[in-house]
Amino acid sequence: MNQPANDVNQILKDLEQHIQQYTYGTSPQELYEPIGYLMSLGGKRIRPLLTLMAYSLYKDDYQKILTPAAAVEVFHNFTLMHDDIMDNAPLRRGKATVHEKWNPNTAILSGDVMLVKAYDMLLEMVPSLLPVCLRLFNKTAAEVCEGQQHDMNFESLSQVSEDAYIDMIRQKTAVLLGFALQFGALLAGQSEAESQKLYDFGVNIGIGFQLKDDLLDVYADKAKFGKQVGGDIIANKKTFLLIKAKELATGADATSLQQWIDAKNFDKEEKIQAVTAIYNRIGIQSLTEAKMYEYFDKGFAQLDAVEADNPTAFQNLRTITQDLINREK
């Protein structure tokens, strides 16, 4: 007997089991082993969970779409595998990244075949839905790449506008959350208009989530955060906080901020403390929170317009989103 479709823990359990049991390929081993390795590192599985929860707003048999939902997670991990190479990142979820454990060439090729496998998994849907779903998936995949390129471009720019930054995080992070929800609604037989409401909800919530990440990088509790607090400050990463500080700082604060940005040799903790103090004097934390909640509020208004058939599933979707908003790491 199936568990109720609104049992979030059961959905997550079924999803994780499906992901771990899925066979991506076997030979050559060097090509496929890194995929299994990366997919086994876990993570919150937010994107495929959102697909399954969006589907559950309208239908009870989410087990039918586990493979296409998992495709969203495979695509997401493909982007992570390639992002880690670009960032020369040594760790992913506390374990060695694929390019460190194997080598960059293997990571590039394994990432390539992950994308191919994601398309394979997407094919396991009602054939009549394929044209619209693949078109939307392709649009999303291109936007994620565009966002990553914009983010890399920002590294060499001295000035980045708030609008440019918001658009970058919309593409790099938020559109995939939007697609995950839209996809679930479409798989449940909903109209493009109904699924668009969930897409818009996901995009606005996704922008809010990234602003929350920007904020946590500076203001998180070190004991709970799980990575170095102030890493963005050390790297001069053009987050919303730095962009607004450069825009609003005056006098000695503006001079000091630019000196820390230009510094080549510095004590990391000293830089974090000095820049955070500038943020505090300008009120950057409250400005970021206000912008973050602007997008959260917009997203929830769009969610409230959704015509869900299952009130419990609807409430669970709200609750999960609220839990992510309130997270401290």
KAMO-V262054 format. One line per field, one symbol per residue. burial: + if it has 24 or more other C-alpha atoms within 12 Angstrom, else -. A space follows every 10 residues. Layout:
burial=???
This chain:
burial=----++++-- ++-+++-+++ -+-+------ ++++++++++ ----++++++ ++++++++++ ++++++++++ ++++++++++ +++++----- -+----+++- ++-+-+++++ +++++-++++ +++++---+- -+++-+++-+ +-+++-++-+ +--+----++ -+--++++++ ++++++++++ ++++++++++ -+-+++++++ ++++++++++ ++++++++++ --------++ ++++++++++ ++++++--+- --+---++-+ +--------- ++-+++-++- -+-++-+++- +++-++++++ -++--+-+-- --++++++-+ +---+---+
